[in-house]
Amino acid sequence: MKRTLHRLSKWSLVVGGWAFLSACGGGNSQPTSPNRMVNQPDNGYVAGVYQDREELRHLCEAPRSGSDPTTGEVFPDQPGSSTDEKLWLRSWSHDTYLWYDELDDIDPAGYGVIEYFELLRTDALTPSGVPKDNFHFTQDTEEYNRQTQGGVSYSYGIEWKFGKLTSPGRELHIAYIESGSPAAQTELMRGARVLEIDGIDFVDDNTQAGVDAINAAIFPDSIGESHTFLFRLRDGSEQEVTLTATEVATQAVNQAKVLDTQAGKLGYLQFNTHIVAAQDQLIEAMEQFDTANVTDLVVDLRYNGGGLLAIASQLGYMVAGADMIQGQVFEQIMFNDKYPNTNPITGNTLQPTPFYDSVIDYDQSQLTDTPLPSLNLSRVFVLTTDSTCSASEAFINGLRGIGVEVVQIGDKTCGKPYGFYPTDNCGTTYFTIQFKGVNAQGFGEYADGFTPNPSPSLQTQIKGCPLGDDLSQDLGHTSEALLSGAITYLETGACPEPEPSVASMTEKAGALEEGLAIRARDPRRQAVIQENRLNQPISR
């Protein structure tokens, strides 16, 4: 028996895609083009006048015909021009962008469509001095739709851990390997460092041709594409491996196991992405923990870039249970001041996201009557890095909002209390910040991330232990620095002393000034994009 999911007013997909550190669309660099406000009626632009966005949408310079092979939906494209596409972006942004009043009204003449989109974001900074909007990007719609069908992407099955990205001295390690992938058929393991790719010196090559070849090999764009990598393994030996790209399905829950500690039974959950497939995997893990009578839980979110907010809400319920939640909201979304009470995309009245306490039928957009298991915990440990983002941060913030003690072990999170509706127009899916989320206590200002601190004094500081990501041990091993730190804190109430040998690679490529940079998957966008097919496909 099912009931309509009328109250599922908040969603989340992740921000997927890549940040290009070279001159490519979708990156973090801020364009520096001049603000031009010349009235040029011949191209349809009139300063200060914005045509209805829906009248301009789907007018395309190169309209698609037929149906999308991944969704079966007929393309809505109509003959138009690149100017129509740019004017749609202008009107769409002015209407729905969270900080629309911080946008310059720029004449689109002389810009490419993607180039113009890059101009339609705020230049404001956070308190720490970084761009307030680091989540403005595009993705080819066909690729986006392919990734939404179950977390599938073309890859070797390696989750990369980026360190220094410019030569000399680039650093790229394996963070983990997806089961059943091409990389899983080799002897490669977490912590292996890339030395060469197709005979090119990955560490020190500083030629444009070499960097282009490196980029192409790290991010294959077709099935069957092969490249040869030379790795240095954790034991110091070197191994050459030829990897062939294929379709790799992301495993949302990579590990779920019970550990015996001096403080009792501890559940460990390696949770990598908030995709639809995660629901059943999380339920299975929670039932395992419940049967084992765990008294504490570690949720490893260090590489979880986000995903469906509804999954984060369900996980929050499964951790805390009904007694802790007592009808409080998981998150409330806020759009710009043009829409204080209404969702500008769906037209629906704004309603808070609850802690979902039952199984969701994601295909039919319905809540079912099947209850979720719960551990009824008043405390949870989270393992984090700067790749912990979006819906993962909402999970942390949502639980803190109802009084659950969150203990953070690791590095500062990425800082993304924002979301958007991925919107296709003429074959490109656009991602622009349209709302922010706050918890039951009204807090959502963590654009600079959550930081672990033994003695927190700010709302963005969480009680816990600052420790670097440890690539010298397998994830889930009790000797691995972050998990070991959580166990130490659980047993003693204090943080361990950081080990000098622990490899923490949180260096930002943007701070590097010399050498050609490879492109990196932005940790804030790294989870595989999932299409929300319910009535309100909000992305996080």
N, C-alpha and C positions, 0 to 999 in steps of 0.2 A: 504494500500500500504506500502511496506517495502523496505528498502535499506540495502545492506549488511553492516555488522558492521566491515568494514575493518579497521576503525580507532580506534577500541576499543582495543588498544594495552596494556592497563594496567588494571590489575584486582586485586581483593582482596578477599580473603576468610579470615576468621579469623583463627587465630591461635586458635584452640580449644584444648581441652584436659586438663590435670591436671598436676600440679606440686606436686610430692610426697615428703613430708618432711621426710619420712623415706626412707629406702634404696630400692627405686623402680625406674624403668626406666622412663625417661621423666622428671626428676626433675631438680632443679636448681643447685644441687651440682656439683662441678667440680671434676672429677676423678683425682686421683693422681698416676696413674700407671706409671712406668718408660717408658722412650722412648727407644724402642728397634729397632735397625736398622741392624739386622743380616740378611745376605743374606741366605735365605732358599728356594732354587728353588723347593724343593720337595712339598711345599705347594702353589707354584705359585707366591710367593712374591719375588720381586727383588727390593732392595732399589733404589729409584729414578726412577724406570721404572713403568709406569702406562698403563695398558691395556685399550683399548677403552671401555668406560662405557657401550655402547650399546651391545657389545659382551658378557658382563657378566650379564646384566640385565635379570631377570626372570629365572636364573639358581638357583634352589631351593633345599634345603635339603629335604623338605616335600612339593612337588608341589601340588597345589590344582587342582581339576578336575571339569569339568562341568562349570556352569555359576554362577556369583555372583547373589544371590537372590534379592538384592536390586537394582542392575543396569541392570541385564539381560545380561551383557557382559561376554563373554567366558574368563576364566582365561588364561593368556598367559604363565603360569608356565611350565618349562621344568625340567627334572631331573638334579640335581646338588648336591652341598654340601654347608655346612655352610661357608666353605672357599670361595666358589664362591660368596656367599652373602656378605661376608666381603670385598672381593676384589672389588666387584661392589661399595660398599659404599666408599671405598678408592678412586677409580677412579672418581666416581661421585662428591665427595667432592673436590678433587683436581681440577676438571674442573669447577665446578659451584659455590662453596662456595665463598661468598663475600670476605672473608679474607683467601683465600686458602694458601697464602704465609706465614701465621702465624701458619700453621698446622705442627706438627711433622709427619715425615713419619714413622709410627709405624707398625711393623710386626704384622699381625692379629693373629698369632699363640698363642693359650692359652687364647684367649678371646671369650666370647659369642658374638653373632651378635649384640644384643642391647648394650652390654657392650662396644664393639668396636666402635659402632656409637657414644657413649657418649664421646669417646676420640677425635673425629673428629670435634673439635671446638676450637676456639681461647681461650687463657687464659688471653688476654689483658683486661684492665680495662677502664672504662669511667673516665672523669675528677673527678667525685665524689668518685671514688674508688670501684664501683660495677662492676661485670662482663659485658663486652661489649656485649657478646652473652648470653642473658637470654632466648632465644627462640628456643632452640635446643631440640627436643623431638620427640616421636613416638606415634602412635595410631594404634590399631588394625584396619585393613582396613575395615572389615565388619561393625564395629561400626562407623567408619568414614563415610562410604557410607550411613548407616542408618540415621545418623545425617544430611547428606547433602540433604535428600529428604524432605525439608520443615521445618527444625529446630526442629525435634522430638528427644527427649531423654527420657530415663527411669528416672523418678524422682517423687517427691511429688508435684512439682510445686512451690518449694521454692527457691528463690535466697538468698543464705546465705551471711552474712556479717561477715567475720572472723576478730577477734581481736587477743588476745593472744592465741597461739595454743599449748603451753606446759603447763603441770601441775606443780605446783598448780595454780589455778586461770584462767583456760582457758575461753575464751569468744567467743561465737558464737550466733549471732542474726539473725533474719529474716529481710532481706532488703526489699523484696516485694514478693508478691504471684501472680503467673500466674492465670488469670481468667479461670474458668472451670476445674481447677486441683483438685486433692484430698485435698490439703491444703485449697483451696478456699471453700470447703464444711464445714470447721470448723470455729471456732470463732477466729482463729489465726490471727495476724496482724503484721505489720511492728514493729520492736523493741522488739518482744518477744525473751527472752534469754533462751537458752537450759540449763537445769540443770541436767537432767538424760536422758539416752537412754537405753531402755531395762533393767532398774534397775541399770545400771552402773553409777557411779558418773562422769558425763561428766567434771565437773570443776576440780576435784582433783585426779581422778584415775590415778595411775602411774604404772600400770602393763601392760606388753606387750599384754596379752590376752584382757584386757579391751580396750586398744587403738585399737587393731585389730577389735574388735567388734564395737567400735564407728565408725571407718572408714567405715566398711561394711554397717552400718546403714545410715550414712550420704549420701553415694554414692551407692544406690542400683543398681544392675546390671541385674535385671530381672523384668519382669512384674509380679505383684502379691506379690512381696516381702513386708512384713509388719514389722514395728518396732514401739515401743511405746516410745514417747518422753514426758518428763515433762518440761514444759516451765514456766518461770516467765513472766507475761504480763506487759505491760507498767504501769498499775495501781497498780502493786505490788502483785496481786493475782497469784496463780499458777493453771496451767491447764495441765492435762494429756491427750494426744491425740495419738491414734494409726493411723499411716499413711501407706497407701499401694501404692507402686510404680506403675505407669502406663506410657503409652506414653504421654508425655506432649509437645504440640506445643508451641514454644516461640512466644509471642506477641511482635512484633517489636516496635510498637507504643502503649504504654500502656495507655497514656492519651494525649488528645489534647483539650485544653479549652481556653477561652478568659477571661481575668481578667481586671477589671476596676481599674486603678491607677490614681493618681493625675497628672501623665504625659501623660495619654491617655490609649488607649486599648492595652493590652499586651497579646500576644499569649504565651501559655505554652505548650511545647511538651516534654513528657517523651519518649525518644527514646532509646531502650535497645539493639538493635543489627542490623547490616547492612546485613540482609538476603534478599533473593529475594522477600519474601512476604512484605517486608517493602515498596517497590515501591508504591503499591496501597494505603497503609495506609498513607504514607507521602503525596501523592497527595491529598487524602481526607482531611488531616489535613490542608494543605496549602490552599486548596479551602475554607475551613471553616474560616481560618484566613483572607484570602483576602476578603471574603464576609463581615466579621466583621470590615474591615478597621483597622486592627491592625497597630500600628505605631512602635512597638518594639516586639522582639521575644526572649524568653528564650528556649534554647534547653538543656534539662536535659540529660547529657551524663554520669552521675556519675557511672553507672553500665554497660556502653556500651564498651565491650572489642574489638570491631572492626567488621569486616565483609567484604562484597564486596566493593571494592574501588569505583566501578561504582556507587553504591548507595550513597556513600559520595559525589561524584562528582555531582550527580543529586540533592542531598539536598543542596549543595553549590549553584547551579544555582537557585533553588527554593527560597533560601534566598535572593540572591543578584540581580538576573535578568540580562538581556542582557546589560543594560547600564553600570553596574558596571564591568561586565566581559570583554566586548569589545574584544573578541577573545583571551584572555590570557589563558594560560594552567592552569589546576588544579594541575598536578604533572608530573614530569619527572622522570623516573626511570634510575638508573645507576647500571650496573652489575660490576663484577671485571674487572681488566685491560686487561684480555684476550678478552673481548667482549665490546669494547668501542662504537660500533655502531650496534651490533646485539644481539638479545635475544638468549642466549645459549640453551634455552629449546625449543623454537619454530622455531628458525632459521630466524625469521622475523627481518626486520630493525626496530630499536628502534624508537618509536614515542611517543611524550608526550600524557598524558591523558588530554583531554579537559574537560571543564565543560559541561556535557551532558545536552542538553536543550530539549530533547524529551523522550518519553516513550521508554523503551527498552523491546523487546521481548526476555526474557532470555532463553526461551526454544529453540527458533530458532536462537539465536545468532545474532539478528538484531536490529538495531535502526528502529523505526517506524517514521511516519510523524506526530504523535500526540504530540503537544507541551506540555511542562510541565507548570504548573502555577508558578508564581513567585511573591514575596512580594516586590521586588525592595528596599531592605533595605541596608543601608550603615553601619549598626551596628547590632551585634547580641550578646546576653549574652549566655554563656555556663556554666553549672554547672558540676563540675568535682571532681573526687577522684582519688586515685591511681589505680582504676579499669577502668579508662577512657584510652583507649589504641588504638593503631594501626590506623584503618580507622577513628576512632573518632578524633585522633590527626591529621590525614591527612586532615580532614574536617576543623579543626582549622587552620592548617598551610596553606592549600590551599586558604582559604578566606583572611588570612593575606597577602598572596602573591600578591593579587590584590587590596590591600588597604582597604578591609572591616575592620572596627574596631571591634575587638573581645574583649569582657569584660569577664574575667574569674572569677568565683565565686566558692570557694571550696578549694580543696587540689591539690597538684602537680599531674600531670598525670603520667602514667606509663613509658613513654619513649620508643616508638617503631617506629622509622622511617624506619623499615626494612620489608621485605616481602620474600615470597618464593613460590615455586610451590610444593604443597603436592604431594609426589611421592610414589606410591605403588611399593613394590617389595616383592613377596613371602608372601603376606598376612599382611605385616606391611606397614603402610604409614609413610614416613619419612618427617620431617620438618627441613630444614637447611637453614640458612639465605643466600639468593642469590642476593638480590639487596637492594638498599636504594632509598628513594624517596625525591625529593626536589621540592619546590614550584616555582612559576613564577619568584621569585627573587633569585632563586638558593639556598635557605636555607632549610636544612634538618637535621641539627646536633642537635637533641634534644633527645639523648639517655638517658639523665637524666630527661626527662619530661618537660612539661610546668608548670611554677609556677606563681600563681596570686600574684601581687605585686601592692600596691597603687602607687608606684613611680618606675616603671621598668627601669632598666639600662642595661639589657642584652637581647639578642634576645630570650632567652628561658624564660624570664620573661614577663608576659602579664598583662596589666593594669587590676586591679580587686582587689578582697577581699579574703584573706586567711581565710577560715572558715571550721570548722569540720563538717562532715556528721552528721545530726541530726536525730537520731532514735526515738525521742520522739514524732514526728509528722508524719502524712501520707505524702507521696510524693504528690506534687501538692497543698498542703495546704499553704496558704499565711503566716502562722506562722512558717512553717518549715524553719530552719535557712538559707539554701542556697537560696531558692526561696525568702524568706524575704529579704536576703541580696541583691539579684538582684533588687528587687523592691525599696529598700532603695537607692541603687546606682542610679537607674533610676530616682527617684524623687528628690534626693539631690545632686547627683554627688560625694558622699562620701561613704565610707564603714561604716557599723554599727560596734559598739563595740561587740567583741565576747562575747557570753553568757557562763559563767562557766559551766552551766548545759548541754551544747551541748556535745553529746558524739562523739568524734572523735576517730576512731579505725584504725589507720594506722600503728600500730606497726608491724614490720617485724618479721616473725617467725625465719628468719635466724639470727637475733641478739640475740635470746634467747639461753641460754647455758645449762639450767638444765631442767629435766623432759622430759617425752616422748611426742612427738608431734603428733597431728593428721595431716592428709594430707589436703591440701586446694586447691581449684580451684585457680590456679594462675590468678590474675586479668588481666594479660596481655594476657591470653588465654581464657577468660571466655565466650566470645560469642559463640553461637552454630555455628559449622562449616557448611559452605554452599559450595556446589560444584559449581564451575564456569564452565558452559558447553560451554562457548564461546571458541573462538579459542585460547585464551591466559589466562589460569586459574591461574593467579598470586594470591598469598594468602597474606593477611594482618591481 
